[in-house]
Amino acid sequence: MSPARRRPTLAALTAVTVALLTACGAVGHADDGDTTLAQGPPLAELAGSEDHLTDPKDWTGEVVVQAAGTPVDPIVTDARPELPATVTDAQGTEVTVTDTSRILALDLYGTLSRTVFELGLGDSVVGRDTSSTFPEIADLPEVTSNGHELTAEAILELAPSVILTDTTLGPWDVVLQMRDAGIPVVVVDPHRSADNAGDLTRAVADALGMAEAGEQLAERTQSQIDDTVAQVAALAPTDDADRLRAVFLYVRGQSGVYYMFGDGSGADSLIESLGAVDVAGEIGWTGMRPVNDEGMVSAQPDVVLMMSGGLESVGGVDGLLERLPAIAQTPAGQNRRVVAMPDSQILAFGPATAGVLDSLARGLYAPGSLG
């Protein structure tokens, strides 16, 4: 990402995220039965294979993929938190954690809970948000209702000894209520990108008295991301003029919400990690803003990335083109090129990022390998 681009402020991005959640109510999940589980030969082996598209614009039609699930692999097998742990969270609040026996880790994408499990503290997690669906946590009770609304009663019933969250869930009054109840609440940075996955891991680990394990996990995660990005680069065209021009759309047809994600939204990091051109950032689109016809036509994307729940909410590609006719004036719309992934995966930067990039790369550069 060019440092010359102006980044939106944390407050601005947070405000838009909360507004999206309020407008949409629930961020529903697509039916995973309609997705293709991205498995097959290692990504590195696809380069030059018969499934590898020499020209990534040489395909039509939508691709819906699901990242192949990977079992939790704790960085330590005998977690021993060093407590008390005192941290200053992302909001500048000093929080002291004295007990990690009953942990709740809650955010929009399930990243925080997965991080806690990867730190080796999964046995101490007592509940989950709706996005935390990996097998090791799936049987725990949900504390969110209507998609991503925090439910105070459900949280208090679990008697957590510490809560980790960010500003992507609401209502915020519930978080304040938990603090008033005497529960330590650590608020981490809501930004998600391939660049700050390590920082997020360290913030979670520090709050739980697992600083050393956190550093190890951050290094492992970054190594996996770097390795996958290198493999993706072998699939993507080397000439900038031949790279896919991609845009990330957030849509909720039932609520009339149509947003284009730009610079600083996390989608820019995703697109660049996939070896594509972030056209929203290219036209100066910052943060998360409602789509307008001029912006879409100016962007001229070759492919649209989106959440599969959003694609489903508008009735598939036909519905998307009907509701956003400006897309039909772009190569993406003319060729119906849409790559979608379940809501809980596509922007969930963290321990599972490498798998997300792997799956999306297959959809972009070797869709034939998905069967």
Protein Blocks (a to p, Z undefined) as FASTA:
>chain_A
ZZkbccddfklmmmmmmmmmmmnopacdddfklpccdedddfklmgopaklcfblklcgd
jddddddddddddfbfbdcdddddddddfkopacddfbfkbccdddfkommmmmmmmnop
mmmpcbdcfklmcfklmmpccfbeehiaccfklmmmnopabdcddfkbccfklmmmmmmn
opacddddfbdcfklmmmmmmmmmmmnopmmmmmmmmmmmmmmmmmmmmmmmmmpcfblk
lpccdddddddfknopacdddehilmmmmmmmnopacfklmnopahjadddfklmmmnop
abdcddfklmmmnopjklmmmmmmmlmmpfklmnopacdddfklmmmgcjklmmmmmmmm
mmmmmmmlnZZ
